[in-house]
Amino acid sequence: MKPVFILVRPQMGENIGSAARAMLNFGIDNLRIVNPRDGWPNPKAKALASGAGSVLDSALIFDSVQEACQDMHYVFASSARERKLDKKEISLGEAISECKNLLDEGLKLGFLFGPEQSGLSNEDIAFADKIVFLNTSNVCTSINLSQCVMLFAYEWFQGTNSESSLSRTKNVYSSASKEEIDQLMKRLILNLDIKGYFWPQDKEKSLKLYLHNLFSKLPLNSSDIRFLHGLIRALSEERKK
């Protein structure tokens, strides 16, 4: 099993093609693209892929980060700048080590890469479990999209290219998928909304973002999700006399 690379709102077809080539150089062919600026398919991407056209042909296109991550058990978000979010930041080396362990357990995971101009938004990162922070020179902190993809792909290849990285499925059902967590969040937010929790109105967006970040950090499994659904149901129902 291999990680999924997710390009979020990429602006240039050339960068998509270069990213696909970098992925295939190191044995990764699972590409997802969220809302590409110039639409899809993109002939400029194919021109720069140079032998990696198969990665582009099999790429899945999504309208949102949420949809692209729903079947994932674990998501890492790449960043070259500090974030004012209560979410753990780890190095690329640490991420690859965790990646190997997760894949060995048969879990499905992805890496998020932001658009060229501004990188991932805080709303995008809310769907990730951890932030992968890349240290760069203070002279130039911005990293080209396809170059960032190559760094991650290379480190993954170096860190997992061994017989010990063969996947095992003994714990594949232990971790909740992003879709399970998303359904729980929708139910929780609906009930909180009914109770008037999101007040004052100008804080509604930040409160919901905080909830998404909170639940994305928790190591929930499917049993936890079922328990929390029951808890929400019990709290929302009228007490029987």
C-alpha positions, 0 to 999 in steps of 0.5 A, a space after each residue: 500500500 502507498 500514500 495518496 498525494 492530494 494537490 489542493 487547488 493547483 494553479 499551473 498545469 505544469 506543476 501538476 505534470 511535474 508533480 506526477 513525474 516526481 511521484 512516479 520517480 519514487 514509486 507513487 502513483 496515487 494522485 488526487 486533485 482538488 479543484 484545479 484552477 484551469 480545469 481538467 484535463 490539462 494539456 500543459 500537465 501532460 506535457 510536463 509529466 514526461 513519461 508519467 502520463 499514467 499518473 495523470 490519467 488515473 488521477 481522481 478529481 474532487 471539488 473539496 478537500 473534505 471529499 478528497 480525504 473522506 476515505 482516509 484514516 490519516 492525513 498529513 498537511 505539508 507547510 513551509 510556514 508556521 501556523 497558529 493552529 492547535 495541531 502538532 507539527 512534525 518534521 518530514 522524517 518523523 512523518 515518513 516514519 509514522 507513514 511507514 507504521 500506518 501503512 504496515 497496519 493497512 491504513 489508508 493515508 494521504 499528504 496534502 499539498 497547497 496551491 502555489 501562491 499561498 499554500 494550504 488554508 487553515 480550513 484545509 488543514 482542519 481535515 489533517 491529523 498533523 502538519 509536516 513542517 519543512 525547514 527552509 532558509 529564511 532567505 526564501 521560505 516558499 517551495 515550488 509545488 512540484 519540488 515539495 512533492 518530490 521531497 516528500 516522495 523521495 523521503 517516502 521511498 528512502 524510508 519505506 523501500 524495504 521488505 519490512 514495509 510490506 503492509 499488514 491488515 491486522 488493525 485495518 478496522 481499528 482507526 476511524 476513516 475521515 468519512 466516519 469522523 465527518 458524519 459524526 461532526 455533522 451530527 454534533 454540529 447540527 445538535 449544537 446549532 439547535 441548542 444555540 451553541 454557536 453564539 455570537 454569530 461572528 464566532 460560528 466559523 472559528 468555533 466550527 473550525 476548532 471542533 474540526 481541529 479537535 476531532 482530527 487530532 483524536 486517535 478515534 476508532 470505529 467503536 469510539 465513533 459509534 459510542 459518540 453517536 450514541 452519546 449525542 443521541 442521548 443528549 439530544 433526546 427528551 428525557 423520559 419521565 
